[in-house]
Amino acid sequence: MLTPLQLELLKTFSRPIPDEQVREIKQLLADYFARKVEDDVDALFIEKGWDVSTIENWAQEHNRTPYTHN
């Protein structure tokens, strides 16, 4: 089953378009979703009170689970 977005895109692009336009549209979509992720991360940082020092602390952490032989 197709999502509403997929159906809308099928209607919008029901005619053939050149490969270059396909690449441009794919880039537009990638840029859009990248901006959405950035916005969500920015909101999370504000909500949690994180800042540059938080990232620096994360970089110093060692969170790997030690491997144990059974």
Secondary structure, DSSP 8 states (H G I E B T S, - for coil): ---HHHHHHHHHT-S---HHHHHHHHHHHHHHHHHHHHHHHHHHHHHHT--HHHHHHHHH----------
